[in-house]
Amino acid sequence: MKQLLLCMWGWLLLAGSAAAAPLPVTVVRDTAAWNWLYEDAQVLEAPAGLTLAQVQSARWARQFRPFAETETAAAAGEQWIRCGLRSGTPAGTRWLLLAQTDYLDGLEVYLQRPDGTVKRHLLTSTLPYAQTHALRLRPFNLHLDLTPDDTLQLYARLPAGRRVYFAVAEQASALQWAREGDWTMGPYFGIMLALLAYNLLLYLSVRDKSYLYYSLYVAAFSAAQLDMTGYWRQLWPSPLTGFELDVRQNLVLACTIFFGTLTARAFLETPRLLPRFDRLLRLTLLLAWAPALTILTPSPQAATWWQAGTALWTSVVLLTAGTLALRAGYRPARYYMVGWTLLLLAVVNYYLSEVGLIPHFGFWTTHGVHIASALEMILLSLGLADRINLAKRDRQLAQEEAMRALQAKEAAQGQALAALHEKQAAQEQALRVSREKEELQQRSNQELAERAAELQQAYQELQASIRTSHQLQELDELKTKFFTNISHELRTPLTLIISPLEQLLTEARQQPAQATRPEYALMLRNARRLLQLINQLLDIARLEAGQTRLAAAPTDLVRTVRTNVLSFDSLAVSHDVNLHFESSLPELEVYIDADQFDKILYNLLGNALKFTPAGGQVTVSVEQQAGHAVLRVRDTGVGIPAEHLPLIFDRFHQVDDSRTRRHEGSGIGLALVKELVALHHGHIRASSVLGEGTTFVVELPLGRAHLQADELRPADQPAAALAPPAVSLPELSAGAPLPEAAEAAEQPLVLVVEDNPEMREYIRGCLAAEFRVLTAEDGEQGLARIVAAVPDLVVSDLMMPRMDGLELCRRLREDERTSHIPVILLTARAGDEARLTSFGLGADEYLTKPFRPEELRVRMHNLIRQRQLLRQRFGRAVTLQPRDISITSADETFLNRAMAVVEQHMADADFSVEQFADHMAMSRVQLHRKLKALTDQSTSEFVRTVRLRRAAALLQAQAGNVAEVAEQVGFGNLSYFSKCFREQYLMTPSEYAAQAPVPV
């Protein structure tokens, strides 16, 4: 009876609690987003130690109140959160419960089924990772068994002073969110790692502590971001408690503030420029360790204020230091100010969300610090580079000052010597003043010794300055080499972006029934723009390093400019701009490098069209003035302010550098134009009126007197060798259509040699529809497969391990077995030197990455068709003379040797194919493939043809009757000889002999 009464009493309590405060139910339907449990959840602030049964009792159940999103700040006491969950999707949807929170101990989650069963989950950092994470995500997550018919009750107990954000998400959506987060943070941490490695290399090169402090600051900041974003615990789980994790996070934050302050002091040179303010920076170094003292604070909310206060104090102090340094005229402080301002705004936004003053979630709250810190790191790197340039200029000025002092001291020494001679002459004339003159001479000698010592010291200082200048030059070369290597490495992935996009667009155009996706054209346009920027950076690096040489040749400037202007007509029409060319000269010969001049004209015309509004006009003119060719590009665009006009040719300078500017740009185009004009010994200037337009004037000297011998293109070097030959893709179908339904065995055999597996597989996929494709990983493997298979064509990369493409090409041309095989080289190196070297070693084609798949296929078909025409020409020849055929010298030597072997065994009727192969030092298969490739004849057909040619010559010379001639050329069967002769010459041997002239 007592048990029955207790059960009834419990049922009444539950019924009363349900009546007092009904349990809110959240129906989750959206499987593509996180369903946050705020609108329908309820919260209870209760004393510590309550159990789930007590919370569900009527006394406490009626005290639950709605839990709004604005009330997510941590409470002083323990909190209970409850809500009901039900699936709004078909059965089988896999749901996850995610708990977004800081490090904590003691978060308990209770999941109660409708049948009353309760499952308790303890979410704490001390448990194994697999017990608190159903999936490998950064927040705590648990599997939820939700159905459309049953309601699952969620109860969660939060420790005092902690916050937690609950959400329900579909498993695939949560995994997609994790991947998107990794895609966002991966480049960020990659930038941090690159900056760390780059500045460590600079420190090892110049031994400047600024780079060491900056490297430590980047390392500490990256570690802090790894910890705060949860990647640290996800990548390296550890059984640390929430308190221990907080201590680790505070220590990393203290290190970040400490090394950031050290970096600012070294970067801004505050001990020298701001000695009084530097005391405040030294105080900040001590206060940087304040976050580590938050372990003594019992309240987590107070600890957060400690962290926020220290970070904000440091940001304000460092921002003030940058402002004072900028007012003192310190130029690198510009980079410092922009970077720290962005970082300060992001840090203020983050900590305001941490203390609950602004919403916790949002794009700028989540990623603001990441974006601002990456920009701040890059700007500080640019500022450090600017410090190097300033130091280099200061040392040059000091060197010039030392040289002037040395010249002044030499002049003073000459004057002293003249005075000494005068005193010696006066001593000879007046003996009575000899003592005074001796004393004067001693004083003069002493002065000379002192001045000589000063000169020696000045000389030593000059030597030290020269050594420092050499070190700076080596550092500049290291920087140039670094950017050059990075640009080269970017070409291969760009190839794998541009080439597949071009192929997709081509296939879409060939299938008009299917709509072309506009994203393909957008991606291709931006990928090409990125390639153009990389090429411009590479050009500037080469110009700085002195590696760009002028290859000038006489060129009609009027025709060249007119042609380039016409190529911009379509772009001008798309911008609704009137593009016009004018010149009063029919022609004007100027010595220019056509390739470099095209870059000059491209940048000037591109800028003019970009900054000219619709309905405007761009005028290009060419004229001759005072021994110079003058090129003018005028536009009616927005114009350039007067204060920016002297700076437009500086690298990375932009007139409008705000984040909301209308036109995009990198600030390197006009800098490249100025360098290229200077390379031509010319001048460029600009004039502009704001709101009316801008005019750029390029002046190039006429004639060739201003050019050195190595700046002229050799006469035997045609201009076409310096640029890839133009390919007209439509000619593929017009010249000789390829059979679409050809059997696989009839398709040409091609070998692709590429060390990059993705590029190798991509090229194989581009060629598989029209060729039989073999692949090789490097030059050595490719050479072995070429000798074994003897393909019709080889496509090879230029730079490969073990054996590169140039060595492979050289070995193919030197080997008689493979000298006839055409070779196409693919490379990311776009220089003329590599192109000419490749052609010199026997390469037939040279394509730079990224390449167009259609162009590659067209070039391959053309080369194979050329080889077929050569074989047909050989087969139709009246006499077999290899030197009359356009083949390589190695192939000519091979054919001469093969004919000599047949000549030696002309009368031997038992001379077999095996004996022929032995004399040629080849296998039977290799000899057959070589002769088939060169003459389109098998080995036996080749021997029979040579014998029949000799028989025809003997019959024409009446060297015997038909039977005697047949025996002389190795035919034992007279009827077989007559049959073969008739097939070759369409007449019998007797008829052929009868046509021969009778000798007199």
Beta strands, then each sheet from edge to edge (+ up, - down):
strand 1: 25-28
strand 2: 35-36
strand 3: 42-46
strand 4: 65-66
strand 5: 78-87
strand 6: 95-101
strand 7: 107-112
strand 8: 118-123
strand 9: 140-144
strand 10: 152-158
strand 11: 164-170
strand 12: 553-556
strand 13: 578-582
strand 14: 589-592
strand 15: 617-625
strand 16: 628-635
strand 17: 683-689
strand 18: 693-701
strand 19: 749-753
strand 20: 772-776
strand 21: 793-797
strand 22: 823-827
strand 23: 845-848
sheet 1: 1+ 5+ 3- 4+
sheet 2: 1+ 5+ 10- 7+ 8-
sheet 3: 2+ 11- 6+ 9-
sheet 4: 12+ 14-
sheet 5: 13+ 15+ 16- 18+ 17-
sheet 6: 20+ 19+ 21+ 22+ 23+
end
